[in-house]
Amino acid sequence: MTPANDNSHSSSESNPVSESFTYWRESDGHFLGYLNAYPAHWTQGDDLEDLKDQLLDLYHEFSKDDLPGIRKVGELVVA
């Protein structure tokens, strides 16, 4: 018997989240970039895929609620 709702997958797997980032290639061939939500925190990679891996690590670190000193961007609705 198959259950109607299979909850074995996490919500991030069924609803992927995207995070925009800015990047560029330096004259030495390395890629530099940052998550647009955290522009003060740059990282680098040997190629674009490596840079994306580094940015993903930053995203996971900065998503922790108990990490002090990380500036975040918010939106304020003004009526």
mmCIF file of the N, C-alpha and C atoms, coordinates in Angstrom:
data_MODEL
# 
_entry.id   MODEL 
# 
loop_
_atom_site.group_PDB 
_atom_site.id 
_atom_site.type_symbol 
_atom_site.label_atom_id 
_atom_site.label_alt_id 
_atom_site.label_comp_id 
_atom_site.label_asym_id 
_atom_site.label_entity_id 
_atom_site.label_seq_id 
_atom_site.pdbx_PDB_ins_code 
_atom_site.Cartn_x 
_atom_site.Cartn_y 
_atom_site.Cartn_z 
_atom_site.occupancy 
_atom_site.B_iso_or_equiv 
_atom_site.pdbx_formal_charge 
_atom_site.auth_seq_id 
_atom_site.auth_comp_id 
_atom_site.auth_asym_id 
_atom_site.auth_atom_id 
_atom_site.pdbx_PDB_model_num 
ATOM 1   N N  . MET A 1 1  ? 0.831  -1.176 0.000   1.00 0.00 ? 1  MET A N  1 
ATOM 2   C CA . MET A 1 1  ? 0.000  0.000  0.000   1.00 0.00 ? 1  MET A CA 1 
ATOM 3   C C  . MET A 1 1  ? 0.880  1.245  0.000   1.00 0.00 ? 1  MET A C  1 
ATOM 4   N N  . THR A 1 2  ? 0.633  2.181  -0.896  1.00 0.00 ? 2  THR A N  1 
ATOM 5   C CA . THR A 1 2  ? 1.414  3.397  -1.020  1.00 0.00 ? 2  THR A CA 1 
ATOM 6   C C  . THR A 1 2  ? 0.714  4.537  -0.297  1.00 0.00 ? 2  THR A C  1 
ATOM 7   N N  . PRO A 1 3  ? 1.432  5.269  0.566   1.00 0.00 ? 3  PRO A N  1 
ATOM 8   C CA . PRO A 1 3  ? 0.791  6.383  1.259   1.00 0.00 ? 3  PRO A CA 1 
ATOM 9   C C  . PRO A 1 3  ? 0.432  7.506  0.291   1.00 0.00 ? 3  PRO A C  1 
ATOM 10  N N  . ALA A 1 4  ? -0.643 8.229  0.601   1.00 0.00 ? 4  ALA A N  1 
ATOM 11  C CA . ALA A 1 4  ? -1.098 9.320  -0.256  1.00 0.00 ? 4  ALA A CA 1 
ATOM 12  C C  . ALA A 1 4  ? -0.099 10.471 -0.266  1.00 0.00 ? 4  ALA A C  1 
ATOM 13  N N  . ASN A 1 5  ? 0.498  10.786 0.866   1.00 0.00 ? 5  ASN A N  1 
ATOM 14  C CA . ASN A 1 5  ? 1.483  11.852 0.959   1.00 0.00 ? 5  ASN A CA 1 
ATOM 15  C C  . ASN A 1 5  ? 2.801  11.268 1.415   1.00 0.00 ? 5  ASN A C  1 
ATOM 16  N N  . ASP A 1 6  ? 3.793  11.353 0.567   1.00 0.00 ? 6  ASP A N  1 
ATOM 17  C CA . ASP A 1 6  ? 5.127  10.868 0.911   1.00 0.00 ? 6  ASP A CA 1 
ATOM 18  C C  . ASP A 1 6  ? 5.931  12.041 1.439   1.00 0.00 ? 6  ASP A C  1 
ATOM 19  N N  . ASN A 1 7  ? 6.213  12.065 2.719   1.00 0.00 ? 7  ASN A N  1 
ATOM 20  C CA . ASN A 1 7  ? 6.949  13.159 3.339   1.00 0.00 ? 7  ASN A CA 1 
ATOM 21  C C  . ASN A 1 7  ? 8.427  12.837 3.506   1.00 0.00 ? 7  ASN A C  1 
ATOM 22  N N  . SER A 1 8  ? 8.943  11.909 2.717   1.00 0.00 ? 8  SER A N  1 
ATOM 23  C CA . SER A 1 8  ? 10.348 11.524 2.866   1.00 0.00 ? 8  SER A CA 1 
ATOM 24  C C  . SER A 1 8  ? 11.295 12.568 2.292   1.00 0.00 ? 8  SER A C  1 
ATOM 25  N N  . HIS A 1 9  ? 10.796 13.484 1.470   1.00 0.00 ? 9  HIS A N  1 
ATOM 26  C CA . HIS A 1 9  ? 11.641 14.531 0.896   1.00 0.00 ? 9  HIS A CA 1 
ATOM 27  C C  . HIS A 1 9  ? 11.481 15.798 1.711   1.00 0.00 ? 9  HIS A C  1 
ATOM 28  N N  . SER A 1 10 ? 12.579 16.529 1.866   1.00 0.00 ? 10 SER A N  1 
ATOM 29  C CA . SER A 1 10 ? 12.491 17.791 2.589   1.00 0.00 ? 10 SER A CA 1 
ATOM 30  C C  . SER A 1 10 ? 11.791 18.825 1.732   1.00 0.00 ? 10 SER A C  1 
ATOM 31  N N  . SER A 1 11 ? 11.303 19.884 2.365   1.00 0.00 ? 11 SER A N  1 
ATOM 32  C CA . SER A 1 11 ? 10.581 20.920 1.631   1.00 0.00 ? 11 SER A CA 1 
ATOM 33  C C  . SER A 1 11 ? 11.479 21.619 0.627   1.00 0.00 ? 11 SER A C  1 
ATOM 34  N N  . SER A 1 12 ? 12.798 21.713 0.883   1.00 0.00 ? 12 SER A N  1 
ATOM 35  C CA . SER A 1 12 ? 13.693 22.374 -0.059  1.00 0.00 ? 12 SER A CA 1 
ATOM 36  C C  . SER A 1 12 ? 13.858 21.561 -1.341  1.00 0.00 ? 12 SER A C  1 
ATOM 37  N N  . GLU A 1 13 ? 13.681 20.237 -1.257  1.00 0.00 ? 13 GLU A N  1 
ATOM 38  C CA . GLU A 1 13 ? 13.775 19.419 -2.458  1.00 0.00 ? 13 GLU A CA 1 
ATOM 39  C C  . GLU A 1 13 ? 12.554 19.610 -3.338  1.00 0.00 ? 13 GLU A C  1 
ATOM 40  N N  . SER A 1 14 ? 11.380 19.740 -2.747  1.00 0.00 ? 14 SER A N  1 
ATOM 41  C CA . SER A 1 14 ? 10.170 19.873 -3.540  1.00 0.00 ? 14 SER A CA 1 
ATOM 42  C C  . SER A 1 14 ? 9.940  21.314 -3.975  1.00 0.00 ? 14 SER A C  1 
ATOM 43  N N  . ASN A 1 15 ? 10.443 22.272 -3.231  1.00 0.00 ? 15 ASN A N  1 
ATOM 44  C CA . ASN A 1 15 ? 10.309 23.683 -3.570  1.00 0.00 ? 15 ASN A CA 1 
ATOM 45  C C  . ASN A 1 15 ? 11.677 24.345 -3.532  1.00 0.00 ? 15 ASN A C  1 
ATOM 46  N N  . PRO A 1 16 ? 12.458 24.211 -4.608  1.00 0.00 ? 16 PRO A N  1 
ATOM 47  C CA . PRO A 1 16 ? 13.805 24.786 -4.594  1.00 0.00 ? 16 PRO A CA 1 
ATOM 48  C C  . PRO A 1 16 ? 13.764 26.315 -4.434  1.00 0.00 ? 16 PRO A C  1 
ATOM 49  N N  . VAL A 1 17 ? 14.725 26.826 -3.725  1.00 0.00 ? 17 VAL A N  1 
ATOM 50  C CA . VAL A 1 17 ? 14.864 28.262 -3.508  1.00 0.00 ? 17 VAL A CA 1 
ATOM 51  C C  . VAL A 1 17 ? 16.036 28.734 -4.353  1.00 0.00 ? 17 VAL A C  1 
ATOM 52  N N  . SER A 1 18 ? 15.903 29.902 -4.943  1.00 0.00 ? 18 SER A N  1 
ATOM 53  C CA . SER A 1 18 ? 17.034 30.449 -5.696  1.00 0.00 ? 18 SER A CA 1 
ATOM 54  C C  . SER A 1 18 ? 17.528 31.705 -5.004  1.00 0.00 ? 18 SER A C  1 
ATOM 55  N N  . GLU A 1 19 ? 18.789 31.982 -5.151  1.00 0.00 ? 19 GLU A N  1 
ATOM 56  C CA . GLU A 1 19 ? 19.427 33.150 -4.560  1.00 0.00 ? 19 GLU A CA 1 
ATOM 57  C C  . GLU A 1 19 ? 20.274 33.797 -5.648  1.00 0.00 ? 19 GLU A C  1 
ATOM 58  N N  . SER A 1 20 ? 20.052 35.070 -5.921  1.00 0.00 ? 20 SER A N  1 
ATOM 59  C CA . SER A 1 20 ? 20.819 35.730 -6.981  1.00 0.00 ? 20 SER A CA 1 
ATOM 60  C C  . SER A 1 20 ? 22.228 36.051 -6.486  1.00 0.00 ? 20 SER A C  1 
ATOM 61  N N  . PHE A 1 21 ? 23.164 36.076 -7.425  1.00 0.00 ? 21 PHE A N  1 
ATOM 62  C CA . PHE A 1 21 ? 24.545 36.396 -7.089  1.00 0.00 ? 21 PHE A CA 1 
ATOM 63  C C  . PHE A 1 21 ? 25.177 37.166 -8.239  1.00 0.00 ? 21 PHE A C  1 
ATOM 64  N N  . THR A 1 22 ? 26.224 37.888 -7.913  1.00 0.00 ? 22 THR A N  1 
ATOM 65  C CA . THR A 1 22 ? 26.992 38.661 -8.879  1.00 0.00 ? 22 THR A CA 1 
ATOM 66  C C  . THR A 1 22 ? 28.375 38.032 -8.954  1.00 0.00 ? 22 THR A C  1 
ATOM 67  N N  . TYR A 1 23 ? 28.894 37.901 -10.170 1.00 0.00 ? 23 TYR A N  1 
ATOM 68  C CA . TYR A 1 23 ? 30.220 37.299 -10.311 1.00 0.00 ? 23 TYR A CA 1 
ATOM 69  C C  . TYR A 1 23 ? 30.957 37.902 -11.496 1.00 0.00 ? 23 TYR A C  1 
ATOM 70  N N  . TRP A 1 24 ? 32.256 37.705 -11.515 1.00 0.00 ? 24 TRP A N  1 
ATOM 71  C CA . TRP A 1 24 ? 33.107 38.138 -12.613 1.00 0.00 ? 24 TRP A CA 1 
ATOM 72  C C  . TRP A 1 24 ? 34.360 37.279 -12.625 1.00 0.00 ? 24 TRP A C  1 
ATOM 73  N N  . ARG A 1 25 ? 35.032 37.311 -13.772 1.00 0.00 ? 25 ARG A N  1 
ATOM 74  C CA . ARG A 1 25 ? 36.274 36.552 -13.936 1.00 0.00 ? 25 ARG A CA 1 
ATOM 75  C C  . ARG A 1 25 ? 37.447 37.523 -13.876 1.00 0.00 ? 25 ARG A C  1 
ATOM 76  N N  . GLU A 1 26 ? 38.415 37.204 -13.064 1.00 0.00 ? 26 GLU A N  1 
ATOM 77  C CA . GLU A 1 26 ? 39.617 38.014 -12.916 1.00 0.00 ? 26 GLU A CA 1 
ATOM 78  C C  . GLU A 1 26 ? 40.625 37.673 -14.012 1.00 0.00 ? 26 GLU A C  1 
ATOM 79  N N  . SER A 1 27 ? 41.626 38.507 -14.175 1.00 0.00 ? 27 SER A N  1 
ATOM 80  C CA . SER A 1 27 ? 42.632 38.293 -15.218 1.00 0.00 ? 27 SER A CA 1 
ATOM 81  C C  . SER A 1 27 ? 43.442 37.017 -14.999 1.00 0.00 ? 27 SER A C  1 
ATOM 82  N N  . ASP A 1 28 ? 43.504 36.540 -13.741 1.00 0.00 ? 28 ASP A N  1 
ATOM 83  C CA . ASP A 1 28 ? 44.235 35.293 -13.457 1.00 0.00 ? 28 ASP A CA 1 
ATOM 84  C C  . ASP A 1 28 ? 43.379 34.051 -13.710 1.00 0.00 ? 28 ASP A C  1 
ATOM 85  N N  . GLY A 1 29 ? 42.114 34.254 -14.155 1.00 0.00 ? 29 GLY A N  1 
ATOM 86  C CA . GLY A 1 29 ? 41.241 33.138 -14.476 1.00 0.00 ? 29 GLY A CA 1 
ATOM 87  C C  . GLY A 1 29 ? 40.292 32.725 -13.358 1.00 0.00 ? 29 GLY A C  1 
ATOM 88  N N  . HIS A 1 30 ? 40.522 33.197 -12.140 1.00 0.00 ? 30 HIS A N  1 
ATOM 89  C CA . HIS A 1 30 ? 39.626 32.869 -11.021 1.00 0.00 ? 30 HIS A CA 1 
ATOM 90  C C  . HIS A 1 30 ? 38.315 33.644 -11.145 1.00 0.00 ? 30 HIS A C  1 
ATOM 91  N N  . PHE A 1 31 ? 37.277 33.066 -10.586 1.00 0.00 ? 31 PHE A N  1 
ATOM 92  C CA . PHE A 1 31 ? 35.979 33.709 -10.551 1.00 0.00 ? 31 PHE A CA 1 
ATOM 93  C C  . PHE A 1 31 ? 35.732 34.246 -9.140  1.00 0.00 ? 31 PHE A C  1 
ATOM 94  N N  . LEU A 1 32 ? 35.318 35.504 -9.051  1.00 0.00 ? 32 LEU A N  1 
ATOM 95  C CA . LEU A 1 32 ? 34.956 36.120 -7.784  1.00 0.00 ? 32 LEU A CA 1 
ATOM 96  C C  . LEU A 1 32 ? 33.473 36.423 -7.805  1.00 0.00 ? 32 LEU A C  1 
ATOM 97  N N  . GLY A 1 33 ? 32.853 36.431 -6.635  1.00 0.00 ? 33 GLY A N  1 
ATOM 98  C CA . GLY A 1 33 ? 31.445 36.746 -6.599  1.00 0.00 ? 33 GLY A CA 1 
ATOM 99  C C  . GLY A 1 33 ? 30.919 36.838 -5.183  1.00 0.00 ? 33 GLY A C  1 
ATOM 100 N N  . TYR A 1 34 ? 29.656 37.253 -5.099  1.00 0.00 ? 34 TYR A N  1 
ATOM 101 C CA . TYR A 1 34 ? 28.983 37.370 -3.812  1.00 0.00 ? 34 TYR A CA 1 
ATOM 102 C C  . TYR A 1 34 ? 27.489 37.159 -4.001  1.00 0.00 ? 34 TYR A C  1 
ATOM 103 N N  . LEU A 1 35 ? 26.834 36.749 -2.936  1.00 0.00 ? 35 LEU A N  1 
ATOM 104 C CA . LEU A 1 35 ? 25.384 36.657 -2.929  1.00 0.00 ? 35 LEU A CA 1 
ATOM 105 C C  . LEU A 1 35 ? 24.850 38.083 -2.869  1.00 0.00 ? 35 LEU A C  1 
ATOM 106 N N  . ASN A 1 36 ? 23.885 38.429 -3.693  1.00 0.00 ? 36 ASN A N  1 
ATOM 107 C CA . ASN A 1 36 ? 23.390 39.797 -3.728  1.00 0.00 ? 36 ASN A CA 1 
ATOM 108 C C  . ASN A 1 36 ? 22.798 40.243 -2.400  1.00 0.00 ? 36 ASN A C  1 
ATOM 109 N N  . ALA A 1 37 ? 22.295 39.322 -1.616  1.00 0.00 ? 37 ALA A N  1 
ATOM 110 C CA . ALA A 1 37 ? 21.768 39.657 -0.293  1.00 0.00 ? 37 ALA A CA 1 
ATOM 111 C C  . ALA A 1 37 ? 22.885 39.981 0.703   1.00 0.00 ? 37 ALA A C  1 
ATOM 112 N N  . TYR A 1 38 ? 24.117 39.577 0.402   1.00 0.00 ? 38 TYR A N  1 
ATOM 113 C CA . TYR A 1 38 ? 25.264 39.776 1.291   1.00 0.00 ? 38 TYR A CA 1 
ATOM 114 C C  . TYR A 1 38 ? 26.455 40.314 0.494   1.00 0.00 ? 38 TYR A C  1 
ATOM 115 N N  . PRO A 1 39 ? 26.367 41.519 -0.061  1.00 0.00 ? 39 PRO A N  1 
ATOM 116 C CA . PRO A 1 39 ? 27.416 42.013 -0.970  1.00 0.00 ? 39 PRO A CA 1 
ATOM 117 C C  . PRO A 1 39 ? 28.759 42.279 -0.311  1.00 0.00 ? 39 PRO A C  1 
ATOM 118 N N  . ALA A 1 40 ? 28.811 42.346 0.995   1.00 0.00 ? 40 ALA A N  1 
ATOM 119 C CA . ALA A 1 40 ? 30.078 42.601 1.673   1.00 0.00 ? 40 ALA A CA 1 
ATOM 120 C C  . ALA A 1 40 ? 30.933 41.343 1.817   1.00 0.00 ? 40 ALA A C  1 
ATOM 121 N N  . HIS A 1 41 ? 30.395 40.190 1.447   1.00 0.00 ? 41 HIS A N  1 
ATOM 122 C CA . HIS A 1 41 ? 31.095 38.919 1.668   1.00 0.00 ? 41 HIS A CA 1 
ATOM 123 C C  . HIS A 1 41 ? 31.391 38.247 0.335   1.00 0.00 ? 41 HIS A C  1 
ATOM 124 N N  . TRP A 1 42 ? 32.555 38.526 -0.207  1.00 0.00 ? 42 TRP A N  1 
ATOM 125 C CA . TRP A 1 42 ? 32.981 37.944 -1.475  1.00 0.00 ? 42 TRP A CA 1 
ATOM 126 C C  . TRP A 1 42 ? 33.618 36.585 -1.231  1.00 0.00 ? 42 TRP A C  1 
ATOM 127 N N  . THR A 1 43 ? 33.596 35.766 -2.276  1.00 0.00 ? 43 THR A N  1 
ATOM 128 C CA . THR A 1 43 ? 34.318 34.507 -2.259  1.00 0.00 ? 43 THR A CA 1 
ATOM 129 C C  . THR A 1 43 ? 34.865 34.271 -3.662  1.00 0.00 ? 43 THR A C  1 
ATOM 130 N N  . GLN A 1 44 ? 35.687 33.255 -3.836  1.00 0.00 ? 44 GLN A N  1 
ATOM 131 C CA . GLN A 1 44 ? 36.242 32.977 -5.154  1.00 0.00 ? 44 GLN A CA 1 
ATOM 132 C C  . GLN A 1 44 ? 36.257 31.488 -5.435  1.00 0.00 ? 44 GLN A C  1 
ATOM 133 N N  . GLY A 1 45 ? 36.324 31.163 -6.719  1.00 0.00 ? 45 GLY A N  1 
ATOM 134 C CA . GLY A 1 45 ? 36.406 29.780 -7.153  1.00 0.00 ? 45 GLY A CA 1 
ATOM 135 C C  . GLY A 1 45 ? 37.348 29.653 -8.325  1.00 0.00 ? 45 GLY A C  1 
ATOM 136 N N  . ASP A 1 46 ? 37.826 28.448 -8.547  1.00 0.00 ? 46 ASP A N  1 
ATOM 137 C CA . ASP A 1 46 ? 38.727 28.192 -9.671  1.00 0.00 ? 46 ASP A CA 1 
ATOM 138 C C  . ASP A 1 46 ? 37.999 28.307 -11.005 1.00 0.00 ? 46 ASP A C  1 
ATOM 139 N N  . ASP A 1 47 ? 36.695 27.992 -10.999 1.00 0.00 ? 47 ASP A N  1 
ATOM 140 C CA . ASP A 1 47 ? 35.844 28.129 -12.184 1.00 0.00 ? 47 ASP A CA 1 
ATOM 141 C C  . ASP A 1 47 ? 34.443 28.485 -11.680 1.00 0.00 ? 47 ASP A C  1 
ATOM 142 N N  . LEU A 1 48 ? 33.493 28.659 -12.593 1.00 0.00 ? 48 LEU A N  1 
ATOM 143 C CA . LEU A 1 48 ? 32.162 29.096 -12.193 1.00 0.00 ? 48 LEU A CA 1 
ATOM 144 C C  . LEU A 1 48 ? 31.469 28.078 -11.291 1.00 0.00 ? 48 LEU A C  1 
ATOM 145 N N  . GLU A 1 49 ? 31.625 26.802 -11.569 1.00 0.00 ? 49 GLU A N  1 
ATOM 146 C CA . GLU A 1 49 ? 31.000 25.783 -10.729 1.00 0.00 ? 49 GLU A CA 1 
ATOM 147 C C  . GLU A 1 49 ? 31.586 25.790 -9.315  1.00 0.00 ? 49 GLU A C  1 
ATOM 148 N N  . ASP A 1 50 ? 32.891 25.957 -9.212  1.00 0.00 ? 50 ASP A N  1 
ATOM 149 C CA . ASP A 1 50 ? 33.537 26.038 -7.900  1.00 0.00 ? 50 ASP A CA 1 
ATOM 150 C C  . ASP A 1 50 ? 33.047 27.271 -7.150  1.00 0.00 ? 50 ASP A C  1 
ATOM 151 N N  . LEU A 1 51 ? 32.913 28.391 -7.849  1.00 0.00 ? 51 LEU A N  1 
ATOM 152 C CA . LEU A 1 51 ? 32.382 29.598 -7.222  1.00 0.00 ? 51 LEU A CA 1 
ATOM 153 C C  . LEU A 1 51 ? 30.972 29.355 -6.705  1.00 0.00 ? 51 LEU A C  1 
ATOM 154 N N  . LYS A 1 52 ? 30.126 28.700 -7.485  1.00 0.00 ? 52 LYS A N  1 
ATOM 155 C CA . LYS A 1 52 ? 28.761 28.398 -7.044  1.00 0.00 ? 52 LYS A CA 1 
ATOM 156 C C  . LYS A 1 52 ? 28.772 27.528 -5.789  1.00 0.00 ? 52 LYS A C  1 
ATOM 157 N N  . ASP A 1 53 ? 29.681 26.578 -5.719  1.00 0.00 ? 53 ASP A N  1 
ATOM 158 C CA . ASP A 1 53 ? 29.809 25.739 -4.518  1.00 0.00 ? 53 ASP A CA 1 
ATOM 159 C C  . ASP A 1 53 ? 30.176 26.592 -3.304  1.00 0.00 ? 53 ASP A C  1 
ATOM 160 N N  . GLN A 1 54 ? 31.109 27.523 -3.492  1.00 0.00 ? 54 GLN A N  1 
ATOM 161 C CA . GLN A 1 54 ? 31.530 28.403 -2.406  1.00 0.00 ? 54 GLN A CA 1 
ATOM 162 C C  . GLN A 1 54 ? 30.374 29.303 -1.964  1.00 0.00 ? 54 GLN A C  1 
ATOM 163 N N  . LEU A 1 55 ? 29.612 29.816 -2.929  1.00 0.00 ? 55 LEU A N  1 
ATOM 164 C CA . LEU A 1 55 ? 28.474 30.672 -2.615  1.00 0.00 ? 55 LEU A CA 1 
ATOM 165 C C  . LEU A 1 55 ? 27.379 29.896 -1.887  1.00 0.00 ? 55 LEU A C  1 
ATOM 166 N N  . LEU A 1 56 ? 27.194 28.653 -2.261  1.00 0.00 ? 56 LEU A N  1 
ATOM 167 C CA . LEU A 1 56 ? 26.218 27.812 -1.577  1.00 0.00 ? 56 LEU A CA 1 
ATOM 168 C C  . LEU A 1 56 ? 26.619 27.594 -0.118  1.00 0.00 ? 56 LEU A C  1 
ATOM 169 N N  . ASP A 1 57 ? 27.906 27.390 0.124   1.00 0.00 ? 57 ASP A N  1 
ATOM 170 C CA . ASP A 1 57 ? 28.400 27.269 1.501   1.00 0.00 ? 57 ASP A CA 1 
ATOM 171 C C  . ASP A 1 57 ? 28.121 28.553 2.288   1.00 0.00 ? 57 ASP A C  1 
ATOM 172 N N  . LEU A 1 58 ? 28.383 29.717 1.659   1.00 0.00 ? 58 LEU A N  1 
ATOM 173 C CA . LEU A 1 58 ? 28.098 30.986 2.323   1.00 0.00 ? 58 LEU A CA 1 
ATOM 174 C C  . LEU A 1 58 ? 26.613 31.115 2.634   1.00 0.00 ? 58 LEU A C  1 
ATOM 175 N N  . TYR A 1 59 ? 25.779 30.750 1.679   1.00 0.00 ? 59 TYR A N  1 
ATOM 176 C CA . TYR A 1 59 ? 24.336 30.836 1.877   1.00 0.00 ? 59 TYR A CA 1 
ATOM 177 C C  . TYR A 1 59 ? 23.903 30.027 3.098   1.00 0.00 ? 59 TYR A C  1 
ATOM 178 N N  . HIS A 1 60 ? 24.409 28.811 3.203   1.00 0.00 ? 60 HIS A N  1 
ATOM 179 C CA . HIS A 1 60 ? 24.050 27.963 4.347   1.00 0.00 ? 60 HIS A CA 1 
ATOM 180 C C  . HIS A 1 60 ? 24.551 28.562 5.666   1.00 0.00 ? 60 HIS A C  1 
ATOM 181 N N  . GLU A 1 61 ? 25.753 29.111 5.655   1.00 0.00 ? 61 GLU A N  1 
ATOM 182 C CA . GLU A 1 61 ? 26.295 29.726 6.874   1.00 0.00 ? 61 GLU A CA 1 
ATOM 183 C C  . GLU A 1 61 ? 25.481 30.952 7.270   1.00 0.00 ? 61 GLU A C  1 
ATOM 184 N N  . PHE A 1 62 ? 25.191 31.817 6.292   1.00 0.00 ? 62 PHE A N  1 
ATOM 185 C CA . PHE A 1 62 ? 24.500 33.063 6.579   1.00 0.00 ? 62 PHE A CA 1 
ATOM 186 C C  . PHE A 1 62 ? 23.026 32.859 6.895   1.00 0.00 ? 62 PHE A C  1 
ATOM 187 N N  . SER A 1 63 ? 22.486 31.710 6.571   1.00 0.00 ? 63 SER A N  1 
ATOM 188 C CA . SER A 1 63 ? 21.083 31.419 6.856   1.00 0.00 ? 63 SER A CA 1 
ATOM 189 C C  . SER A 1 63 ? 20.850 31.023 8.304   1.00 0.00 ? 63 SER A C  1 
ATOM 190 N N  . LYS A 1 64 ? 21.912 30.783 9.040   1.00 0.00 ? 64 LYS A N  1 
ATOM 191 C CA . LYS A 1 64 ? 21.786 30.429 10.452  1.00 0.00 ? 64 LYS A CA 1 
ATOM 192 C C  . LYS A 1 64 ? 21.348 31.666 11.237  1.00 0.00 ? 64 LYS A C  1 
ATOM 193 N N  . ASP A 1 65 ? 20.342 31.513 12.065  1.00 0.00 ? 65 ASP A N  1 
ATOM 194 C CA . ASP A 1 65 ? 19.813 32.634 12.832  1.00 0.00 ? 65 ASP A CA 1 
ATOM 195 C C  . ASP A 1 65 ? 20.755 33.107 13.929  1.00 0.00 ? 65 ASP A C  1 
ATOM 196 N N  . ASP A 1 66 ? 21.637 32.242 14.394  1.00 0.00 ? 66 ASP A N  1 
ATOM 197 C CA . ASP A 1 66 ? 22.492 32.589 15.532  1.00 0.00 ? 66 ASP A CA 1 
ATOM 198 C C  . ASP A 1 66 ? 23.858 33.138 15.129  1.00 0.00 ? 66 ASP A C  1 
ATOM 199 N N  . LEU A 1 67 ? 24.053 33.461 13.870  1.00 0.00 ? 67 LEU A N  1 
ATOM 200 C CA . LEU A 1 67 ? 25.343 33.961 13.394  1.00 0.00 ? 67 LEU A CA 1 
ATOM 201 C C  . LEU A 1 67 ? 25.385 35.486 13.534  1.00 0.00 ? 67 LEU A C  1 
ATOM 202 N N  . PRO A 1 68 ? 26.153 36.016 14.483  1.00 0.00 ? 68 PRO A N  1 
ATOM 203 C CA . PRO A 1 68 ? 26.174 37.463 14.707  1.00 0.00 ? 68 PRO A CA 1 
ATOM 204 C C  . PRO A 1 68 ? 26.977 38.209 13.642  1.00 0.00 ? 68 PRO A C  1 
ATOM 205 N N  . GLY A 1 69 ? 26.614 39.468 13.434  1.00 0.00 ? 69 GLY A N  1 
ATOM 206 C CA . GLY A 1 69 ? 27.396 40.340 12.565  1.00 0.00 ? 69 GLY A CA 1 
ATOM 207 C C  . GLY A 1 69 ? 27.115 40.234 11.083  1.00 0.00 ? 69 GLY A C  1 
ATOM 208 N N  . ILE A 1 70 ? 26.185 39.395 10.671  1.00 0.00 ? 70 ILE A N  1 
ATOM 209 C CA . ILE A 1 70 ? 25.874 39.259 9.252   1.00 0.00 ? 70 ILE A CA 1 
ATOM 210 C C  . ILE A 1 70 ? 24.737 40.224 8.920   1.00 0.00 ? 70 ILE A C  1 
ATOM 211 N N  . ARG A 1 71 ? 25.017 41.157 8.023   1.00 0.00 ? 71 ARG A N  1 
ATOM 212 C CA . ARG A 1 71 ? 24.003 42.119 7.598   1.00 0.00 ? 71 ARG A CA 1 
ATOM 213 C C  . ARG A 1 71 ? 23.068 41.462 6.600   1.00 0.00 ? 71 ARG A C  1 
ATOM 214 N N  . LYS A 1 72 ? 21.795 41.682 6.785   1.00 0.00 ? 72 LYS A N  1 
ATOM 215 C CA . LYS A 1 72 ? 20.788 41.120 5.900   1.00 0.00 ? 72 LYS A CA 1 
ATOM 216 C C  . LYS A 1 72 ? 19.965 42.230 5.293   1.00 0.00 ? 72 LYS A C  1 
ATOM 217 N N  . VAL A 1 73 ? 19.414 41.996 4.121   1.00 0.00 ? 73 VAL A N  1 
ATOM 218 C CA . VAL A 1 73 ? 18.569 42.963 3.438   1.00 0.00 ? 73 VAL A CA 1 
ATOM 219 C C  . VAL A 1 73 ? 17.120 42.577 3.675   1.00 0.00 ? 73 VAL A C  1 
ATOM 220 N N  . GLY A 1 74 ? 16.313 43.533 4.049   1.00 0.00 ? 74 GLY A N  1 
ATOM 221 C CA . GLY A 1 74 ? 14.897 43.290 4.277   1.00 0.00 ? 74 GLY A CA 1 
ATOM 222 C C  . GLY A 1 74 ? 14.052 44.249 3.465   1.00 0.00 ? 74 GLY A C  1 
ATOM 223 N N  . GLU A 1 75 ? 12.753 44.037 3.490   1.00 0.00 ? 75 GLU A N  1 
ATOM 224 C CA . GLU A 1 75 ? 11.806 44.906 2.803   1.00 0.00 ? 75 GLU A CA 1 
ATOM 225 C C  . GLU A 1 75 ? 10.837 45.443 3.825   1.00 0.00 ? 75 GLU A C  1 
ATOM 226 N N  . LEU A 1 76 ? 10.524 46.714 3.725   1.00 0.00 ? 76 LEU A N  1 
ATOM 227 C CA . LEU A 1 76 ? 9.563  47.349 4.596   1.00 0.00 ? 76 LEU A CA 1 
ATOM 228 C C  . LEU A 1 76 ? 8.409  47.859 3.741   1.00 0.00 ? 76 LEU A C  1 
ATOM 229 N N  . VAL A 1 77 ? 7.201  47.445 4.058   1.00 0.00 ? 77 VAL A N  1 
ATOM 230 C CA . VAL A 1 77 ? 6.027  47.898 3.334   1.00 0.00 ? 77 VAL A CA 1 
ATOM 231 C C  . VAL A 1 77 ? 5.531  49.170 3.998   1.00 0.00 ? 77 VAL A C  1 
ATOM 232 N N  . VAL A 1 78 ? 5.463  50.242 3.211   1.00 0.00 ? 78 VAL A N  1 
ATOM 233 C CA . VAL A 1 78 ? 5.007  51.533 3.718   1.00 0.00 ? 78 VAL A CA 1 
ATOM 234 C C  . VAL A 1 78 ? 3.668  51.840 3.088   1.00 0.00 ? 78 VAL A C  1 
ATOM 235 N N  . ALA A 1 79 ? 2.664  52.056 3.914   1.00 0.00 ? 79 ALA A N  1 
ATOM 236 C CA . ALA A 1 79 ? 1.314  52.310 3.385   1.00 0.00 ? 79 ALA A CA 1 
ATOM 237 C C  . ALA A 1 79 ? 1.112  53.776 3.091   1.00 0.00 ? 79 ALA A C  1 
# 
